Amino acid sequence: MIEVTDHVLGKILVERNSEFRQLNDDLSLLAETHGMLLEQVREQGKQIDNIETNIESAADQIDQANNHLNTAKSYKSRIWTSIAFVGGAIAIGTASVVYIFSKRE
């Protein structure tokens, strides 16, 4: 049988203790890394929510812009109608004045 001396047993215990400390340090580092990763995921989630909100806001603003463009188109159509009416009235008025003055002579 192999006889284990106190010296050999002490070396084994010191080595094992060192391995446990290294394992503890590695687990602490892993926990810290996990915490940092979790925080990054939370931040990215907030950014994604912010992007989603901005997209919804942009869609609403586009709808409003389309409504404004349709209103402007309607106004433009009315203006051309009014211009044509006023132009026609001026032409008729001018023709009437010319006709009246031409009859006087």
MOPAC internal coordinates of N, CA, C and O (Angstrom, degrees):
PM7 1SCF
backbone

  N    0.0000 0     0.00 0     0.00 0    0    0    0
  C    1.4395 1     0.00 0     0.00 0    1    0    0
  C    1.5247 1   110.81 1     0.00 0    2    1    0
  O    1.2310 1   122.84 1   -26.32 1    3    2    1
  N    1.3358 1   112.16 1   153.68 1    3    2    1
  C    1.4541 1   117.38 1   179.99 1    5    3    2
  C    1.5078 1   107.80 1   -89.13 1    6    5    3
  O    1.2310 1   122.43 1   -50.32 1    7    6    5
  N    1.2707 1   112.95 1   129.68 1    7    6    5
  C    1.4636 1   118.01 1   179.56 1    9    7    6
  C    1.5202 1   108.40 1   -95.31 1   10    9    7
  O    1.2310 1   120.59 1   -52.67 1   11   10    9
  N    1.3295 1   116.47 1   127.33 1   11   10    9
  C    1.4571 1   122.45 1  -178.87 1   13   11   10
  C    1.5157 1   106.69 1   -98.06 1   14   13   11
  O    1.2310 1   121.85 1   -57.61 1   15   14   13
  N    1.2767 1   114.06 1   122.39 1   15   14   13
  C    1.4550 1   118.61 1  -179.76 1   17   15   14
  C    1.5172 1   109.66 1   -89.72 1   18   17   15
  O    1.2310 1   121.57 1   -16.19 1   19   18   17
  N    1.2954 1   114.60 1   163.81 1   19   18   17
  C    1.4639 1   119.55 1   178.42 1   21   19   18
  C    1.5303 1   110.82 1   -61.12 1   22   21   19
  O    1.2310 1   120.89 1   145.45 1   23   22   21
  N    1.3121 1   115.91 1   -34.55 1   23   22   21
  C    1.4559 1   120.52 1  -179.69 1   25   23   22
  C    1.5298 1   110.82 1   -64.95 1   26   25   23
  O    1.2310 1   120.13 1   132.49 1   27   26   25
  N    1.3233 1   117.35 1   -47.51 1   27   26   25
  C    1.4641 1   122.09 1   179.91 1   29   27   26
  C    1.5206 1   109.43 1   -65.22 1   30   29   27
  O    1.2310 1   120.69 1   136.68 1   31   30   29
  N    1.3395 1   116.28 1   -43.32 1   31   30   29
  C    1.4595 1   120.51 1   178.95 1   33   31   30
  C    1.5267 1   110.49 1   -62.55 1   34   33   31
  O    1.2310 1   119.69 1   140.76 1   35   34   33
  N    1.3014 1   118.20 1   -39.24 1   35   34   33
  C    1.4620 1   122.80 1   177.47 1   37   35   34
  C    1.5314 1   111.21 1   -62.95 1   38   37   35
  O    1.2310 1   120.67 1   137.52 1   39   38   37
  N    1.3581 1   116.32 1   -42.48 1   39   38   37
  C    1.4574 1   120.18 1   178.14 1   41   39   38
  C    1.5267 1   111.17 1   -63.65 1   42   41   39
  O    1.2310 1   120.91 1   138.93 1   43   42   41
  N    1.3126 1   115.87 1   -41.07 1   43   42   41
  C    1.4697 1   120.30 1   179.15 1   45   43   42
  C    1.5282 1   109.91 1   -63.39 1   46   45   43
  O    1.2310 1   120.50 1   136.31 1   47   46   45
  N    1.3190 1   116.65 1   -43.69 1   47   46   45
  C    1.4645 1   120.48 1  -179.69 1   49   47   46
  C    1.5249 1   111.44 1   -66.11 1   50   49   47
  O    1.2310 1   119.88 1   140.54 1   51   50   49
  N    1.3316 1   117.84 1   -39.46 1   51   50   49
  C    1.4631 1   121.36 1   178.26 1   53   51   50
  C    1.5286 1   109.44 1   -65.01 1   54   53   51
  O    1.2310 1   120.63 1   136.61 1   55   54   53
  N    1.3271 1   116.41 1   -43.39 1   55   54   53
  C    1.4678 1   120.02 1   179.48 1   57   55   54
  C    1.5291 1   111.11 1   -64.62 1   58   57   55
  O    1.2310 1   121.04 1   136.88 1   59   58   57
  N    1.3049 1   115.61 1   -43.12 1   59   58   57
  C    1.4670 1   120.32 1   178.94 1   61   59   58
  C    1.5263 1   110.70 1   -64.48 1   62   61   59
  O    1.2310 1   120.23 1   138.38 1   63   62   61
  N    1.3122 1   117.16 1   -41.62 1   63   62   61
  C    1.4593 1   121.91 1   178.16 1   65   63   62
  C    1.5344 1   109.76 1   -61.91 1   66   65   63
  O    1.2310 1   120.47 1   139.02 1   67   66   65
  N    1.3280 1   116.71 1   -40.98 1   67   66   65
  C    1.4609 1   121.58 1   178.35 1   69   67   66
  C    1.5346 1   110.15 1   -63.77 1   70   69   67
  O    1.2310 1   120.25 1   138.97 1   71   70   69
  N    1.3189 1   117.13 1   -41.03 1   71   70   69
  C    1.4585 1   121.29 1   178.12 1   73   71   70
  C    1.5358 1   111.07 1   -64.50 1   74   73   71
  O    1.2310 1   120.30 1   139.71 1   75   74   73
  N    1.3231 1   117.02 1   -40.29 1   75   74   73
  C    1.4722 1   120.70 1   177.48 1   77   75   74
  C    1.5354 1   110.86 1   -64.72 1   78   77   75
  O    1.2310 1   120.49 1   140.49 1   79   78   77
  N    1.3248 1   116.67 1   -39.51 1   79   78   77
  C    1.4686 1   119.64 1   177.74 1   81   79   78
  C    1.5282 1   110.60 1   -64.63 1   82   81   79
  O    1.2310 1   120.82 1   137.25 1   83   82   81
  N    1.3378 1   116.05 1   -42.75 1   83   82   81
  C    1.4636 1   119.75 1   178.28 1   85   83   82
  C    1.5269 1   110.28 1   -63.33 1   86   85   83
  O    1.2310 1   120.25 1   138.06 1   87   86   85
  N    1.3204 1   117.12 1   -41.94 1   87   86   85
  C    1.4622 1   121.34 1   177.58 1   89   87   86
  C    1.5326 1   110.33 1   -62.11 1   90   89   87
  O    1.2310 1   120.13 1   137.98 1   91   90   89
  N    1.3139 1   117.36 1   -42.02 1   91   90   89
  C    1.4587 1   122.27 1   178.01 1   93   91   90
  C    1.5328 1   110.60 1   -62.66 1   94   93   91
  O    1.2310 1   120.54 1   136.35 1   95   94   93
  N    1.3386 1   116.58 1   -43.65 1   95   94   93
  C    1.4686 1   120.96 1   177.70 1   97   95   94
  C    1.5370 1   110.86 1   -62.79 1   98   97   95
  O    1.2310 1   120.89 1   137.21 1   99   98   97
  N    1.3358 1   115.90 1   -42.79 1   99   98   97
  C    1.4686 1   120.14 1   178.94 1  101   99   98
  C    1.5322 1   111.04 1   -63.49 1  102  101   99
  O    1.2310 1   120.24 1   139.03 1  103  102  101
  N    1.3174 1   117.14 1   -40.97 1  103  102  101
  C    1.4667 1   120.86 1   178.74 1  105  103  102
  C    1.5297 1   111.03 1   -66.36 1  106  105  103
  O    1.2310 1   120.68 1   141.98 1  107  106  105
  N    1.3213 1   116.31 1   -38.02 1  107  106  105
  C    1.4757 1   119.81 1   176.84 1  109  107  106
  C    1.5243 1   110.56 1   -63.87 1  110  109  107
  O    1.2310 1   120.54 1   136.61 1  111  110  109
  N    1.3306 1   116.57 1   -43.39 1  111  110  109
  C    1.4553 1   121.07 1   177.55 1  113  111  110
  C    1.5296 1   110.56 1   -62.99 1  114  113  111
  O    1.2310 1   120.46 1   138.39 1  115  114  113
  N    1.3123 1   116.73 1   -41.61 1  115  114  113
  C    1.4588 1   121.51 1   178.03 1  117  115  114
  C    1.5321 1   110.93 1   -61.96 1  118  117  115
  O    1.2310 1   120.38 1   136.26 1  119  118  117
  N    1.3200 1   116.88 1   -43.74 1  119  118  117
  C    1.4697 1   120.99 1   179.00 1  121  119  118
  C    1.5320 1   110.26 1   -63.66 1  122  121  119
  O    1.2310 1   120.12 1   138.41 1  123  122  121
  N    1.3247 1   117.38 1   -41.59 1  123  122  121
  C    1.4639 1   121.31 1   178.88 1  125  123  122
  C    1.5342 1   110.43 1   -64.69 1  126  125  123
  O    1.2310 1   120.49 1   135.92 1  127  126  125
  N    1.3327 1   116.68 1   -44.08 1  127  126  125
  C    1.4663 1   121.26 1   178.62 1  129  127  126
  C    1.5251 1   110.43 1   -62.69 1  130  129  127
  O    1.2310 1   120.72 1   137.89 1  131  130  129
  N    1.3316 1   116.23 1   -42.11 1  131  130  129
  C    1.4654 1   120.96 1   177.85 1  133  131  130
  C    1.5268 1   110.66 1   -60.73 1  134  133  131
  O    1.2310 1   120.42 1   137.41 1  135  134  133
  N    1.3185 1   116.80 1   -42.59 1  135  134  133
  C    1.4688 1   121.09 1   178.44 1  137  135  134
  C    1.5213 1   111.76 1   -62.73 1  138  137  135
  O    1.2310 1   120.37 1   137.20 1  139  138  137
  N    1.3325 1   116.90 1   -42.80 1  139  138  137
  C    1.4669 1   120.64 1   178.98 1  141  139  138
  C    1.5296 1   110.79 1   -65.80 1  142  141  139
  O    1.2310 1   120.69 1   139.28 1  143  142  141
  N    1.3277 1   116.28 1   -40.72 1  143  142  141
  C    1.4598 1   120.72 1   178.77 1  145  143  142
  C    1.5281 1   110.21 1   -64.05 1  146  145  143
  O    1.2310 1   120.26 1   137.74 1  147  146  145
  N    1.3156 1   117.11 1   -42.26 1  147  146  145
  C    1.4644 1   122.12 1   178.37 1  149  147  146
  C    1.5288 1   110.47 1   -60.72 1  150  149  147
  O    1.2310 1   120.03 1   138.37 1  151  150  149
  N    1.3210 1   117.54 1   -41.63 1  151  150  149
  C    1.4634 1   121.57 1   179.03 1  153  151  150
  C    1.5305 1   110.37 1   -65.14 1  154  153  151
  O    1.2310 1   120.22 1   139.71 1  155  154  153
  N    1.3274 1   117.18 1   -40.29 1  155  154  153
  C    1.4641 1   120.20 1   178.51 1  157  155  154
  C    1.5286 1   110.90 1   -64.52 1  158  157  155
  O    1.2310 1   120.62 1   139.54 1  159  158  157
  N    1.3206 1   116.42 1   -40.46 1  159  158  157
  C    1.4706 1   120.55 1   177.92 1  161  159  158
  C    1.5260 1   110.00 1   -62.89 1  162  161  159
  O    1.2310 1   120.02 1   138.39 1  163  162  161
  N    1.3214 1   117.56 1   -41.61 1  163  162  161
  C    1.4727 1   120.85 1   177.58 1  165  163  162
  C    1.5283 1   110.70 1   -61.93 1  166  165  163
  O    1.2310 1   120.49 1   135.19 1  167  166  165
  N    1.3384 1   116.66 1   -44.81 1  167  166  165
  C    1.4665 1   120.97 1  -179.94 1  169  167  166
  C    1.5244 1   110.69 1   -62.46 1  170  169  167
  O    1.2310 1   120.58 1   136.90 1  171  170  169
  N    1.3220 1   116.50 1   -43.10 1  171  170  169
  C    1.4567 1   119.62 1   179.54 1  173  171  170
  C    1.5219 1   110.43 1   -65.74 1  174  173  171
  O    1.2310 1   120.31 1   144.05 1  175  174  173
  N    1.3220 1   117.01 1   -35.95 1  175  174  173
  C    1.4647 1   120.61 1   176.20 1  177  175  174
  C    1.5218 1   110.87 1   -61.23 1  178  177  175
  O    1.2310 1   120.63 1   138.36 1  179  178  177
  N    1.3441 1   116.40 1   -41.64 1  179  178  177
  C    1.4646 1   120.38 1   177.49 1  181  179  178
  C    1.5246 1   110.27 1   -63.88 1  182  181  179
  O    1.2310 1   120.43 1   138.50 1  183  182  181
  N    1.3281 1   116.78 1   -41.50 1  183  182  181
  C    1.4664 1   120.54 1  -179.89 1  185  183  182
  C    1.5277 1   110.62 1   -64.76 1  186  185  183
  O    1.2310 1   120.51 1   140.06 1  187  186  185
  N    1.3202 1   116.62 1   -39.94 1  187  186  185
  C    1.4665 1   120.42 1   178.31 1  189  187  186
  C    1.5249 1   109.98 1   -64.68 1  190  189  187
  O    1.2310 1   120.45 1   137.61 1  191  190  189
  N    1.3357 1   116.75 1   -42.39 1  191  190  189
  C    1.4650 1   120.25 1   176.41 1  193  191  190
  C    1.5166 1   110.58 1   -60.49 1  194  193  191
  O    1.2310 1   120.25 1   138.97 1  195  194  193
  N    1.3312 1   117.13 1   -41.03 1  195  194  193
  C    1.4539 1   122.19 1   179.29 1  197  195  194
  C    1.5369 1   110.58 1   -64.53 1  198  197  195
  O    1.2310 1   120.56 1   138.24 1  199  198  197
  N    1.3138 1   116.53 1   -41.76 1  199  198  197
  C    1.4656 1   120.71 1   177.66 1  201  199  198
  C    1.5247 1   109.86 1   -62.89 1  202  201  199
  O    1.2310 1   120.54 1   136.32 1  203  202  201
  N    1.3194 1   116.58 1   -43.68 1  203  202  201
  C    1.4613 1   120.73 1   179.28 1  205  203  202
  C    1.5263 1   110.97 1   -61.00 1  206  205  203
  O    1.2310 1   120.45 1   137.24 1  207  206  205
  N    1.3235 1   116.75 1   -42.76 1  207  206  205
  C    1.4675 1   121.38 1   178.14 1  209  207  206
  C    1.5275 1   110.19 1   -62.82 1  210  209  207
  O    1.2310 1   120.16 1   136.90 1  211  210  209
  N    1.3353 1   117.29 1   -43.10 1  211  210  209
  C    1.4661 1   120.99 1   179.12 1  213  211  210
  C    1.5259 1   111.63 1   -63.77 1  214  213  211
  O    1.2310 1   120.22 1   141.89 1  215  214  213
  N    1.3214 1   117.18 1   -38.11 1  215  214  213
  C    1.4676 1   120.66 1   178.83 1  217  215  214
  C    1.5245 1   109.93 1   -65.83 1  218  217  215
  O    1.2310 1   120.15 1   136.30 1  219  218  217
  N    1.3334 1   117.32 1   -43.70 1  219  218  217
  C    1.4629 1   120.68 1   178.24 1  221  219  218
  C    1.5260 1   110.59 1   -62.65 1  222  221  219
  O    1.2310 1   120.52 1   138.24 1  223  222  221
  N    1.3284 1   116.61 1   -41.76 1  223  222  221
  C    1.4619 1   121.25 1   178.42 1  225  223  222
  C    1.5197 1   110.59 1   -63.42 1  226  225  223
  O    1.2310 1   120.45 1   137.61 1  227  226  225
  N    1.3222 1   116.75 1   -42.39 1  227  226  225
  C    1.4685 1   120.65 1   178.94 1  229  227  226
  C    1.5241 1   110.68 1   -62.96 1  230  229  227
  O    1.2310 1   120.42 1   139.90 1  231  230  229
  N    1.3211 1   116.80 1   -40.10 1  231  230  229
  C    1.4678 1   120.34 1   178.82 1  233  231  230
  C    1.5299 1   110.23 1   -62.85 1  234  233  231
  O    1.2310 1   120.28 1   137.26 1  235  234  233
  N    1.3237 1   117.06 1   -42.74 1  235  234  233
  C    1.4678 1   120.74 1   177.32 1  237  235  234
  C    1.5209 1   110.96 1   -62.46 1  238  237  235
  O    1.2310 1   120.32 1   137.63 1  239  238  237
  N    1.3242 1   116.99 1   -42.37 1  239  238  237
  C    1.4644 1   120.65 1  -179.65 1  241  239  238
  C    1.5278 1   111.49 1   -66.84 1  242  241  239
  O    1.2310 1   120.43 1   145.43 1  243  242  241
  N    1.3204 1   116.79 1   -34.57 1  243  242  241
  C    1.4633 1   120.49 1   176.86 1  245  243  242
  C    1.5228 1   110.02 1   -65.61 1  246  245  243
  O    1.2310 1   120.66 1   137.90 1  247  246  245
  N    1.3396 1   116.34 1   -42.10 1  247  246  245
  C    1.4692 1   119.78 1   176.77 1  249  247  246
  C    1.5277 1   110.57 1   -60.71 1  250  249  247
  O    1.2310 1   120.17 1   136.17 1  251  250  249
  N    1.3180 1   117.28 1   -43.83 1  251  250  249
  C    1.4610 1   120.66 1   178.37 1  253  251  250
  C    1.5287 1   110.76 1   -62.99 1  254  253  251
  O    1.2310 1   120.34 1   138.79 1  255  254  253
  N    1.3222 1   116.95 1   -41.21 1  255  254  253
  C    1.4612 1   120.80 1   179.24 1  257  255  254
  C    1.5270 1   110.63 1   -62.51 1  258  257  255
  O    1.2310 1   120.46 1   138.47 1  259  258  257
  N    1.3359 1   116.72 1   -41.53 1  259  258  257
  C    1.4648 1   119.97 1   177.57 1  261  259  258
  C    1.5237 1   110.87 1   -61.82 1  262  261  259
  O    1.2310 1   120.51 1   139.02 1  263  262  261
  N    1.3295 1   116.64 1   -40.98 1  263  262  261
  C    1.4666 1   119.84 1   177.45 1  265  263  262
  C    1.5269 1   110.61 1   -62.77 1  266  265  263
  O    1.2310 1   120.26 1   137.62 1  267  266  265
  N    1.3267 1   117.11 1   -42.38 1  267  266  265
  C    1.4659 1   121.03 1   178.93 1  269  267  266
  C    1.5403 1   110.61 1   -63.81 1  270  269  267
  O    1.2310 1   120.53 1   139.79 1  271  270  269
  N    1.3274 1   116.58 1   -40.21 1  271  270  269
  C    1.4656 1   119.93 1   178.93 1  273  271  270
  C    1.5262 1   111.16 1   -64.80 1  274  273  271
  O    1.2310 1   120.57 1   139.19 1  275  274  273
  N    1.3296 1   116.52 1   -40.81 1  275  274  273
  C    1.4642 1   119.61 1   177.74 1  277  275  274
  C    1.5259 1   111.04 1   -64.04 1  278  277  275
  O    1.2310 1   120.36 1   139.96 1  279  278  277
  N    1.3247 1   116.92 1   -40.04 1  279  278  277
  C    1.4648 1   121.10 1   177.16 1  281  279  278
  C    1.5260 1   110.22 1   -63.22 1  282  281  279
  O    1.2310 1   120.32 1   135.27 1  283  282  281
  N    1.3315 1   116.99 1   -44.73 1  283  282  281
  C    1.4657 1   121.42 1   179.38 1  285  283  282
  C    1.5328 1   110.27 1   -62.64 1  286  285  283
  O    1.2310 1   120.28 1   140.36 1  287  286  285
  N    1.3157 1   117.07 1   -39.64 1  287  286  285
  C    1.4595 1   121.34 1   178.26 1  289  287  286
  C    1.5263 1   110.27 1   -61.67 1  290  289  287
  O    1.2310 1   120.74 1   137.79 1  291  290  289
  N    1.3248 1   116.20 1   -42.21 1  291  290  289
  C    1.4610 1   121.14 1   177.75 1  293  291  290
  C    1.5249 1   110.63 1   -62.63 1  294  293  291
  O    1.2310 1   120.18 1   135.07 1  295  294  293
  N    1.3361 1   117.26 1   -44.93 1  295  294  293
  C    1.4634 1   121.24 1   178.77 1  297  295  294
  C    1.5340 1   110.50 1   -61.49 1  298  297  295
  O    1.2310 1   120.95 1   137.19 1  299  298  297
  N    1.3177 1   115.79 1   -42.81 1  299  298  297
  C    1.4683 1   120.22 1  -179.38 1  301  299  298
  C    1.5210 1   109.96 1   -60.80 1  302  301  299
  O    1.2310 1   120.65 1   136.19 1  303  302  301
  N    1.3153 1   116.37 1   -43.81 1  303  302  301
  C    1.4623 1   120.54 1   179.09 1  305  303  302
  C    1.5266 1   110.81 1   -61.15 1  306  305  303
  O    1.2310 1   120.49 1   137.25 1  307  306  305
  N    1.3386 1   116.67 1   -42.75 1  307  306  305
  C    1.4627 1   121.24 1   179.07 1  309  307  306
  C    1.5268 1   111.10 1   -65.34 1  310  309  307
  O    1.2310 1   120.13 1   141.73 1  311  310  309
  N    1.3047 1   117.35 1   -38.27 1  311  310  309
  C    1.4666 1   121.05 1  -179.30 1  313  311  310
  C    1.5211 1   109.99 1   -63.73 1  314  313  311
  O    1.2310 1   120.00 1   134.82 1  315  314  313
  N    1.3504 1   117.60 1   -45.18 1  315  314  313
  C    1.4595 1   120.10 1  -179.66 1  317  315  314
  C    1.5255 1   110.46 1   -64.24 1  318  317  315
  O    1.2310 1   120.45 1   143.16 1  319  318  317
  N    1.3253 1   116.75 1   -36.84 1  319  318  317
  C    1.4664 1   120.37 1   176.54 1  321  319  318
  C    1.5191 1   109.63 1   -63.95 1  322  321  319
  O    1.2310 1   120.61 1   135.50 1  323  322  321
  N    1.3243 1   116.45 1   -44.50 1  323  322  321
  C    1.4688 1   120.55 1   179.64 1  325  323  322
  C    1.5216 1   111.13 1   -64.43 1  326  325  323
  O    1.2310 1   120.47 1   137.99 1  327  326  325
  N    1.3200 1   116.70 1   -42.01 1  327  326  325
  C    1.4675 1   120.58 1   179.52 1  329  327  326
  C    1.5344 1   109.66 1   -62.25 1  330  329  327
  O    1.2310 1   120.97 1   136.70 1  331  330  329
  N    1.3244 1   115.75 1   -43.30 1  331  330  329
  C    1.4681 1   119.20 1   179.41 1  333  331  330
  C    1.5247 1   110.42 1   -63.48 1  334  333  331
  O    1.2310 1   120.27 1   138.66 1  335  334  333
  N    1.3215 1   117.08 1   -41.34 1  335  334  333
  C    1.4618 1   121.09 1   179.34 1  337  335  334
  C    1.5291 1   110.95 1   -63.99 1  338  337  335
  O    1.2310 1   120.60 1   132.06 1  339  338  337
  N    1.3259 1   116.45 1   -47.94 1  339  338  337
  C    1.4645 1   121.08 1   179.83 1  341  339  338
  C    1.5261 1   109.85 1   -64.08 1  342  341  339
  O    1.2310 1   120.13 1   137.44 1  343  342  341
  N    1.3103 1   117.36 1   -42.56 1  343  342  341
  C    1.4685 1   121.18 1   178.24 1  345  343  342
  C    1.5239 1   111.03 1   -61.00 1  346  345  343
  O    1.2310 1   120.96 1   137.05 1  347  346  345
  N    1.3342 1   115.77 1   -42.95 1  347  346  345
  C    1.4685 1   119.79 1   177.45 1  349  347  346
  C    1.5140 1   111.43 1   -63.92 1  350  349  347
  O    1.2310 1   120.20 1   138.87 1  351  350  349
  N    1.3233 1   117.22 1   -41.13 1  351  350  349
  C    1.4622 1   121.23 1   179.62 1  353  351  350
  C    1.5237 1   110.40 1   -64.21 1  354  353  351
  O    1.2310 1   120.74 1   138.46 1  355  354  353
  N    1.3238 1   116.19 1   -41.54 1  355  354  353
  C    1.4689 1   120.30 1   178.85 1  357  355  354
  C    1.5303 1   109.75 1   -64.46 1  358  357  355
  O    1.2310 1   120.36 1   137.17 1  359  358  357
  N    1.3206 1   116.91 1   -42.83 1  359  358  357
  C    1.4716 1   120.60 1   179.80 1  361  359  358
  C    1.5223 1   110.58 1   -62.85 1  362  361  359
  O    1.2310 1   120.28 1   135.98 1  363  362  361
  N    1.3397 1   117.07 1   -44.02 1  363  362  361
  C    1.4645 1   120.58 1   179.18 1  365  363  362
  C    1.5237 1   110.10 1   -65.33 1  366  365  363
  O    1.2310 1   120.81 1   137.42 1  367  366  365
  N    1.3339 1   116.05 1   -42.58 1  367  366  365
  C    1.4609 1   119.99 1   179.04 1  369  367  366
  C    1.5169 1   111.55 1   -62.26 1  370  369  367
  O    1.2310 1   120.73 1   135.31 1  371  370  369
  N    1.3180 1   116.21 1   -44.69 1  371  370  369
  C    1.4597 1   120.91 1   179.53 1  373  371  370
  C    1.5314 1   110.09 1   -63.58 1  374  373  371
  O    1.2310 1   120.46 1   136.04 1  375  374  373
  N    1.3149 1   116.72 1   -43.96 1  375  374  373
  C    1.4663 1   120.51 1   179.12 1  377  375  374
  C    1.5262 1   110.39 1   -62.65 1  378  377  375
  O    1.2310 1   120.38 1   141.04 1  379  378  377
  N    1.3230 1   116.89 1   -38.96 1  379  378  377
  C    1.4746 1   120.69 1   179.11 1  381  379  378
  C    1.5204 1   110.38 1   -64.46 1  382  381  379
  O    1.2310 1   120.47 1   134.94 1  383  382  381
  N    1.3362 1   116.70 1   -45.06 1  383  382  381
  C    1.4645 1   120.64 1  -179.31 1  385  383  382
  C    1.5200 1   109.44 1   -63.16 1  386  385  383
  O    1.2310 1   120.04 1   135.55 1  387  386  385
  N    1.3128 1   117.52 1   -44.45 1  387  386  385
  C    1.4619 1   121.94 1   179.39 1  389  387  386
  C    1.5330 1   109.38 1   -61.94 1  390  389  387
  O    1.2310 1   120.49 1   136.37 1  391  390  389
  N    1.2945 1   116.67 1   -43.63 1  391  390  389
  C    1.4610 1   121.15 1  -179.98 1  393  391  390
  C    1.5219 1   111.09 1   -62.65 1  394  393  391
  O    1.2310 1   121.03 1   135.25 1  395  394  393
  N    1.3514 1   115.63 1   -44.75 1  395  394  393
  C    1.4663 1   120.27 1  -179.26 1  397  395  394
  C    1.5258 1   110.26 1   -63.09 1  398  397  395
  O    1.2310 1   119.91 1   134.83 1  399  398  397
  N    1.3329 1   117.77 1   -45.17 1  399  398  397
  C    1.4539 1   120.91 1  -179.44 1  401  399  398
  C    1.5185 1   112.07 1   -69.98 1  402  401  399
  O    1.2310 1   120.31 1   149.40 1  403  402  401
  N    1.2903 1   117.02 1   -30.60 1  403  402  401
  C    1.4718 1   119.42 1   179.46 1  405  403  402
  C    1.5256 1   110.60 1   -72.70 1  406  405  403
  O    1.2310 1   118.58 1   152.31 1  407  406  405
  N    1.3212 1   120.31 1   -27.69 1  407  406  405
  C    1.4548 1   125.18 1   178.62 1  409  407  406
  C    1.5179 1   110.89 1   -76.55 1  410  409  407
  O    1.2310 1   119.19 1   153.26 1  411  410  409
  N    1.2844 1   119.16 1   -26.74 1  411  410  409
  C    1.4615 1   123.67 1  -178.52 1  413  411  410
  C    1.5180 1   110.92 1   -70.26 1  414  413  411
  O    1.2310 1   119.20 1   152.56 1  415  414  413
  N    1.2252 1   119.13 1   -27.44 1  415  414  413
  C    1.4539 1   121.03 1  -174.76 1  417  415  414
  C    1.4629 1   114.01 1   -84.06 1  418  417  415
  O    1.2310 1   120.10 1   180.00 1  419  418  417

